[in-house]
Amino acid sequence: MLRESLMITAGTIAIFLISQRRYGFGVQTSTNTFMALTIAQILQSIGNRSEKTTILDRDRPANPWMTAATVGTLGL
């Protein structure tokens, strides 16, 4: 859990710094930072489906509802 939270935090801070350097402090930087955090949490849900299998396991059962929800959310 600590590793995942550090990855999400590092990615979000990186997007913030890149956006701040490109756009300065403002609406674009805030939007990019919020979107990075939101997308990271949505993608984290894919990996948190099971305590016994990882996203790389081939014998992991398919979950079409999770796939549809993730793709639909990212599409919006």
N, C-alpha and C positions, 0 to 999 in steps of 0.2 A: 504494500500500500504506500509505503514511504517512497519507493522508487517511482511508482506511477505518479504520485503527487509532485515529486521533484521534476519529472519529465514534463508534466503539464505546465508547471510553474515556469520552468526554463524556456519552454516554447512560447508561452504567453509573454514573458518578459522580452524575449528576442524579437517577437513581432512588434511589441510596444516600442523598443529602441529603434528598430528599422523604420517604423512608421513615423516616429518622432523626428528622426533624422531627415526623413523625406518630406514630411508635411508640417513639422513643427507641432506644438501643442494645439489641439483643436479637435474638431468633430471627426475628421478622418482617422486620427490616431486612436481616439476612443472607440470608434466603430471597429477598426481592425483588431484592436486588443480584445474587445468583447467577442467578436466573431471567432478569433483564435481560441479563446477559452471555451466557448460554446461547442465548437466543432471538436475540440480535444475531448471534451466530456462525452459527446455523442459517440465518438470512435472508441472511447474507453469502455463503453457499454458492450461492445462486441467481445472484448477480451475478458469481461467479468461474468460471462455466462455460466462458468463452471469452476469449481475449486479443484477439480481433478484433471481437466484437459486444458490445453492452451489453444490459441487460435491457429497454431501451426499443425495440430494433430489432425491426421486424415480420417481417423475413426470417430471424429466428433460429429454428433448428430446435427443435421441441418435444422435451422429454425427460420422458416420463411417469413414469419411475422417480424422477427428482429431485423432481417434483411430488408423487408419492405419499409419498416419504420425508419431505419437508418437512411436508406436511399431517399425515401420521401422527405425526411427532415432536411437532409443535405440539399435536396432539390429545391426546397422552399427557400 
